[in-house]
Amino acid sequence: MAGRYCEAPEETPPIVTQSGAILLRMSDRTAADAILERVRSVPEGTVVTYGDLCPGAPRRSGAVLAGCSDPTVPWHRVVRADGSLSKGDRQRRLLEQEGVPFRGGRVDMDMAWVELENV
């Protein structure tokens, strides 16, 4: 179950998410591994947000993905909360190949977003 949690900043108490998950304090490596495990669990044709990966610390998710070169991590399935893409055309091509719907320049979050607790 540890892969479902992220590290909370040291100066704050543990956070309980809406689903009841507790954000535990972990080493940076453990937190990064948990984030990458969550990214790997995102089904093809769907997306999640940086905040979904690590509630309360979406920038941590971005930093972990930016430093990851593992080809087994489907980084392109992680988008901003408003559906915009951090990696532009390359990310859009990969998502379109998986059938992710777009509304203009953004992912149609009503159609493509999946709650990680449900996968």
matplotlib code that plots the C-alpha trace (Angstrom):
import matplotlib.pyplot as plt

x = [0.0, 3.0, 3.1, -0.2, 1.3, 3.6, 5.8, 4.3, 6.6, 8.5, 7.0, 3.4, 1.4, 0.3, -2.6, -5.7, -7.1, -10.8, -10.5, -9.0, -5.4, -2.8, 0.2, 3.1, 6.6, 9.0, 12.5, 12.8, 13.5, 10.5, 8.3, 9.6, 9.1, 5.5, 4.8, 6.3, 4.3, 1.1, 2.0, 2.5, -1.0, -2.7, -4.6, -3.9, -6.3, -6.8, -5.0, -4.3, -3.1, 0.1, -2.0, -3.6, -0.1, 0.8, -2.1, -0.9, 2.5, 1.8, 5.2, 6.9, 5.2, 6.5, 10.0, 10.0, 8.8, 11.2, 14.1, 12.8, 14.2, 12.7, 10.9, 8.3, 6.8, 3.9, 4.8, 2.5, -0.6, 0.0, -1.4, -2.1, -5.4, -6.9, -6.0, -3.2, 0.0, 3.4, 5.3, 3.3, 3.1, 5.0, 2.7, -0.3, 0.7, 1.3, -2.1, -3.9, -2.4, -4.0, -7.4, -7.4, -10.0, -9.1, -11.2, -9.1, -5.5, -6.4, -7.3, -11.1, -10.9, -14.5, -13.9, -10.2, -9.5, -9.5, -9.4, -6.4, -8.2, -10.5, -7.8]
y = [0.0, 2.3, 3.1, 5.0, 7.7, 10.6, 12.5, 15.4, 18.3, 17.9, 20.9, 19.8, 17.0, 14.1, 15.0, 12.8, 13.0, 12.9, 9.1, 8.6, 8.0, 9.4, 11.2, 9.9, 11.3, 9.2, 9.5, 11.3, 8.0, 6.3, 9.2, 9.3, 5.5, 5.9, 8.6, 6.6, 3.5, 5.6, 6.9, 3.4, 2.5, 5.1, 3.1, 3.8, 6.4, 8.2, 10.9, 12.1, 15.4, 16.1, 16.7, 13.3, 11.7, 13.5, 15.5, 18.6, 18.5, 18.5, 20.2, 17.2, 15.0, 17.3, 17.2, 13.4, 13.1, 15.7, 13.7, 10.3, 8.7, 5.3, 4.4, 2.3, 5.3, 6.7, 10.4, 11.7, 10.6, 13.2, 16.7, 19.9, 20.2, 22.3, 19.7, 21.7, 19.9, 20.5, 18.9, 20.4, 18.7, 15.6, 14.9, 15.6, 13.2, 10.4, 11.0, 11.2, 7.8, 6.4, 8.0, 10.7, 13.3, 17.0, 20.1, 22.7, 22.6, 20.8, 17.3, 17.0, 16.2, 15.3, 12.4, 11.4, 11.9, 8.9, 8.8, 6.8, 5.1, 3.5, 1.8]
z = [0.0, 0.4, -3.3, -3.0, -0.8, -1.2, 1.1, 3.0, 3.7, 6.9, 8.6, 8.1, 9.8, 7.6, 5.3, 4.8, 1.3, 0.4, -0.3, 3.1, 1.9, 4.4, 3.0, 4.9, 5.3, 3.3, 1.9, -1.4, -3.2, -1.7, -2.6, -6.1, -6.5, -5.3, -7.8, -10.7, -9.6, -9.7, -13.2, -14.4, -13.2, -15.4, -18.1, -21.8, -23.2, -19.9, -18.0, -14.4, -13.1, -11.2, -8.1, -8.5, -8.2, -5.0, -3.5, -1.8, -3.7, -7.4, -8.1, -6.6, -9.2, -11.9, -10.5, -10.3, -13.9, -15.2, -13.7, -15.0, -18.2, -17.7, -21.0, -19.1, -17.4, -19.5, -18.5, -21.3, -19.4, -16.7, -17.5, -15.7, -13.8, -16.6, -19.2, -20.7, -21.7, -20.2, -23.1, -26.0, -29.4, -28.5, -25.6, -27.6, -30.4, -27.9, -26.2, -29.5, -30.5, -27.4, -28.3, -25.6, -26.6, -26.8, -26.7, -28.5, -27.2, -24.0, -22.9, -22.5, -18.8, -18.5, -20.9, -20.3, -16.6, -14.4, -10.6, -9.6, -6.7, -9.2, -11.3]

ax = plt.figure().add_subplot(projection="3d")
ax.plot(x, y, z, "-o")
ax.set_aspect("equal")
plt.show()
